[in-house]
């Protein structure tokens, strides 16, 4: 995987949420107990967390407060409007792409022994 693959994946996700309605955002996802709003909030939050790790040059908890913080942040963001969810996903994708691009070329994966 390289940055081009990530950007292409973000583009597909952005197309999927482009016309998302509030009703659809509140609808069930394939994840038990999670709406699409939960999933989109989690995707956006992970993007921001990965970007922060690059900017700070270190690994740390993806969510402030560990698992409890993660659960609270997702729950707090899940009920937002489709427009707010969409904007959050777009912003986190753009931020992550920028910081990863600023790192320079990605190393090629090492071949695996067969």
Backbone bond lengths (Angstrom), bond angles and torsions (degrees), N, CA, C in turn:
res aa  C-N    CA-C-N  psi(-1)  N-CA   C-N-CA  omega(-1)  CA-C   N-CA-C  phi
1 X - - - 1.453 - - 1.526 107.95 -
2 X 1.326 115.30 143.60 1.456 120.64 176.90 1.526 109.02 -136.95
3 X 1.326 115.28 179.33 1.460 119.30 -176.85 1.527 111.77 -60.96
4 X 1.314 117.55 -34.27 1.463 120.70 177.91 1.525 110.66 -60.16
5 X 1.326 116.41 -40.11 1.474 120.98 177.85 1.527 110.81 -64.88
6 X 1.331 116.50 -41.59 1.465 120.93 179.56 1.521 110.30 -63.74
7 X 1.331 116.48 -46.64 1.470 120.73 179.35 1.524 110.51 -60.80
8 X 1.323 117.07 -40.82 1.470 120.77 178.19 1.525 110.73 -64.18
9 X 1.322 117.28 -40.79 1.469 120.66 177.35 1.519 111.68 -64.14
10 X 1.331 116.15 -41.87 1.468 119.71 176.77 1.522 110.81 -62.51
11 X 1.328 116.87 -39.53 1.466 120.39 179.18 1.530 110.56 -62.32
12 X 1.336 116.41 -41.14 1.478 119.79 177.59 1.524 110.67 -64.29
13 X 1.323 116.95 -43.18 1.460 120.53 178.98 1.530 109.91 -63.00
14 X 1.314 117.03 -44.49 1.461 120.81 -179.76 1.531 111.60 -60.61
15 X 1.329 117.08 -37.27 1.466 120.28 175.84 1.529 111.11 -66.69
16 X 1.331 116.00 -37.34 1.467 119.89 -178.94 1.527 111.51 -65.76
17 X 1.334 117.88 -33.07 1.465 120.07 -177.21 1.527 112.77 -96.86
18 X 1.323 116.62 -3.75 1.464 121.33 -175.70 1.524 113.20 -52.08
19 X 1.305 117.40 -45.20 1.464 121.63 -176.79 1.534 112.73 -110.77
20 X 1.328 116.69 20.18 1.454 121.21 179.58 1.529 110.49 -60.52
21 X 1.308 115.87 132.81 1.467 120.74 177.94 1.526 109.51 -97.50
22 X 1.322 115.43 164.22 1.462 119.63 176.27 1.526 110.57 -58.74
23 X 1.319 116.70 -41.43 1.465 120.45 179.59 1.530 110.91 -61.76
24 X 1.326 117.07 -43.78 1.461 120.45 178.67 1.528 111.18 -64.97
25 X 1.329 116.99 -39.18 1.467 121.06 -179.68 1.523 111.18 -61.99
26 X 1.308 116.23 -31.66 1.460 120.30 -179.72 1.529 112.66 -87.77
27 X 1.321 115.75 -5.58 1.459 120.64 179.98 1.523 112.30 -74.40
28 X 1.326 114.06 159.93 1.461 120.79 -179.50 1.518 111.54 -62.56
29 X 1.324 115.17 146.54 1.464 121.30 170.96 1.527 107.19 -103.49
30 X 1.314 116.21 -177.05 1.459 120.48 176.96 1.530 111.57 -75.76
31 X 1.327 117.27 -10.19 1.461 121.63 179.32 1.525 109.69 -89.78
32 X 1.309 117.44 124.57 1.469 120.47 -177.70 1.532 112.30 -55.30
33 X 1.335 115.25 126.72 1.456 121.35 177.22 1.514 115.34 81.25
34 X 1.322 117.23 -1.15 1.469 120.77 -178.79 1.518 110.03 -112.72
35 X 1.327 114.94 136.29 1.465 121.09 170.73 1.531 107.88 -86.84
36 X 1.315 115.17 174.49 1.469 119.09 174.22 1.533 109.72 -62.31
37 X 1.325 116.78 -32.49 1.465 120.90 176.75 1.517 112.16 -61.73
38 X 1.335 116.75 -38.51 1.464 120.30 175.92 1.534 110.25 -62.35
39 X 1.329 115.86 -46.83 1.467 120.69 -177.33 1.529 110.09 -63.03
40 X 1.327 117.29 -46.52 1.467 119.87 -178.37 1.523 111.76 -66.45
41 X 1.324 116.97 -36.74 1.464 119.95 176.14 1.521 110.18 -63.14
42 X 1.317 117.04 -44.01 1.464 120.84 179.19 1.531 110.92 -63.13
43 X 1.317 117.77 -44.28 1.468 120.91 178.73 1.528 110.29 -58.77
44 X 1.321 116.99 -46.99 1.467 120.66 -179.66 1.530 110.52 -62.79
45 X 1.326 116.82 -45.53 1.462 120.07 -177.82 1.521 112.55 -63.71
46 X 1.317 117.19 -38.73 1.465 120.53 177.80 1.537 109.71 -65.93
47 X 1.321 116.89 -40.21 1.469 119.50 176.95 1.519 112.21 -58.82
48 X 1.330 116.18 -45.80 1.465 120.03 177.84 1.532 111.05 -62.72
49 X 1.329 116.88 -41.67 1.460 120.64 -178.42 1.528 111.53 -64.85
50 X 1.322 117.19 -41.96 1.463 120.30 178.11 1.529 110.67 -64.66
51 X 1.319 116.79 -40.21 1.467 120.09 177.44 1.532 110.67 -63.30
52 X 1.324 117.40 -41.57 1.476 120.97 178.17 1.518 110.89 -61.53
53 X 1.318 117.17 -38.94 1.462 119.74 179.52 1.525 110.72 -62.11
54 X 1.321 117.25 -41.09 1.461 120.66 177.92 1.527 109.90 -65.25
55 X 1.318 116.76 -46.88 1.467 120.69 -177.20 1.524 112.05 -63.35
56 X 1.332 117.09 -34.22 1.465 120.71 -178.88 1.525 112.24 -93.46
57 X 1.322 116.55 -8.50 1.454 120.59 176.48 1.516 114.90 68.12
58 X 1.318 117.05 25.42 1.453 119.46 -179.72 1.530 110.04 -153.49
59 X 1.328 114.92 156.03 1.461 119.67 174.37 1.521 108.51 -86.14
60 X 1.301 116.68 143.75 1.453 122.90 175.81 1.510 107.72 -155.03
61 X 1.320 115.63 175.00 1.459 119.85 -179.91 1.530 109.78 -51.50
62 X 1.312 115.71 133.66 1.463 119.84 178.80 1.529 110.71 -62.60
63 X 1.312 116.46 -36.54 1.456 122.25 179.97 1.517 108.55 -120.90
64 X 1.329 116.98 135.65 1.455 120.29 172.11 1.520 108.06 -59.01
65 X 1.312 116.49 131.79 1.466 119.98 179.26 1.511 113.98 87.27
66 X 1.341 117.84 11.23 1.464 121.03 176.91 1.525 112.72 62.76
67 X 1.321 116.21 -145.89 1.464 121.76 -175.83 1.530 112.07 -60.14
68 X 1.335 117.16 -41.06 1.469 119.75 179.46 1.527 110.55 -64.73
69 X 1.332 116.92 -39.91 1.458 120.87 177.32 1.516 111.91 -65.71
70 X 1.325 115.73 -39.39 1.470 121.40 177.13 1.520 110.25 -59.83
71 X 1.333 115.06 -52.15 1.464 119.87 -178.12 1.532 111.49 -59.63
72 X 1.335 116.64 -42.93 1.473 120.98 -179.63 1.524 111.34 -66.07
73 X 1.335 117.54 -41.73 1.467 121.03 -179.17 1.531 110.95 -65.56
74 X 1.311 116.45 -41.67 1.471 119.95 179.21 1.521 110.09 -65.85
75 X 1.310 116.49 -45.44 1.464 120.12 -179.99 1.526 110.98 -62.20
76 X 1.328 116.44 -41.27 1.470 120.76 -178.74 1.527 111.95 -65.38
77 X 1.322 117.66 -33.61 1.451 120.46 -176.96 1.513 115.37 -92.17
78 X 1.309 117.48 -15.43 1.466 121.75 -171.91 1.520 113.88 -64.70
79 X 1.318 119.06 -29.46 1.456 121.54 -175.52 1.515 115.01 -89.90
80 X 1.330 116.87 7.05 1.460 119.02 179.77 1.527 111.28 -67.13
81 X 1.308 115.27 164.83 1.467 119.62 178.89 1.525 109.99 -66.88
82 X 1.311 115.75 160.34 1.467 120.75 177.42 1.526 110.26 -58.26
83 X 1.315 117.69 -39.34 1.471 120.74 179.55 1.527 111.07 -62.77
84 X 1.338 116.64 -41.78 1.470 120.21 179.03 1.522 111.37 -67.96
85 X 1.308 117.21 -41.24 1.463 121.04 177.58 1.522 110.56 -62.76
86 X 1.326 115.67 -46.00 1.462 121.08 -179.71 1.529 110.28 -59.48
87 X 1.322 117.17 -47.67 1.462 121.39 -178.93 1.527 111.08 -62.15
88 X 1.314 117.19 -39.62 1.459 121.07 179.13 1.525 111.12 -64.12
89 X 1.332 116.64 -44.28 1.468 120.77 178.08 1.526 110.21 -63.22
90 X 1.325 117.21 -44.19 1.470 120.70 179.49 1.529 111.04 -62.12
91 X 1.327 116.95 -44.35 1.466 120.69 -178.83 1.524 111.96 -66.00
92 X 1.316 116.73 -44.77 1.468 118.65 -178.64 1.527 110.70 -66.25
93 X 1.336 117.02 -38.06 1.469 120.37 177.54 1.518 110.31 -62.36
94 X 1.317 116.62 -46.53 1.468 120.89 -178.88 1.524 111.22 -63.97
95 X 1.332 116.66 -41.65 1.464 120.34 -180.00 1.526 110.81 -64.05
96 X 1.326 116.25 -45.03 1.458 120.61 -179.69 1.525 110.75 -64.27
97 X 1.323 117.39 -44.76 1.463 120.61 178.94 1.524 111.03 -59.69
98 X 1.325 117.21 -40.40 1.462 120.77 -178.67 1.525 111.57 -65.09
99 X 1.327 117.11 -49.14 1.466 118.04 -177.31 1.523 111.34 -67.73
100 X 1.328 117.29 -35.74 1.461 118.70 176.95 1.525 110.79 -68.76
101 X 1.319 118.49 -39.51 1.468 121.12 177.97 1.530 110.39 -63.83
102 X 1.320 116.70 -38.17 1.465 121.04 179.90 1.528 112.37 -64.80
103 X 1.325 117.88 -19.57 1.464 121.06 177.40 1.518 111.90 -70.40
104 X 1.329 117.18 -20.80 1.462 121.01 -177.13 1.513 110.36 98.43
105 X 1.338 115.82 -171.31 1.472 119.86 -176.74 1.524 111.94 -59.67
106 X 1.303 114.77 142.00 1.462 120.71 177.52 1.521 108.02 -81.29
107 X 1.330 117.36 143.14 1.470 118.58 176.84 1.520 110.43 -68.54
108 X 1.298 114.68 147.38 1.468 119.27 176.50 1.514 108.89 -70.94
109 X 1.327 116.61 141.82 1.467 118.16 177.38 1.517 110.72 -62.28
110 X 1.319 115.74 144.53 1.463 120.32 178.21 1.518 108.29 -75.20
111 X 1.338 115.79 137.82 1.469 117.95 177.80 1.524 110.28 -63.70
112 X 1.308 115.04 145.39 1.465 119.77 177.78 1.515 109.46 -94.13
113 X 1.314 115.13 146.46 1.467 119.72 178.41 1.515 109.39 -68.84
114 X 1.309 114.89 142.76 1.471 119.09 -178.97 1.484 110.77 -111.52
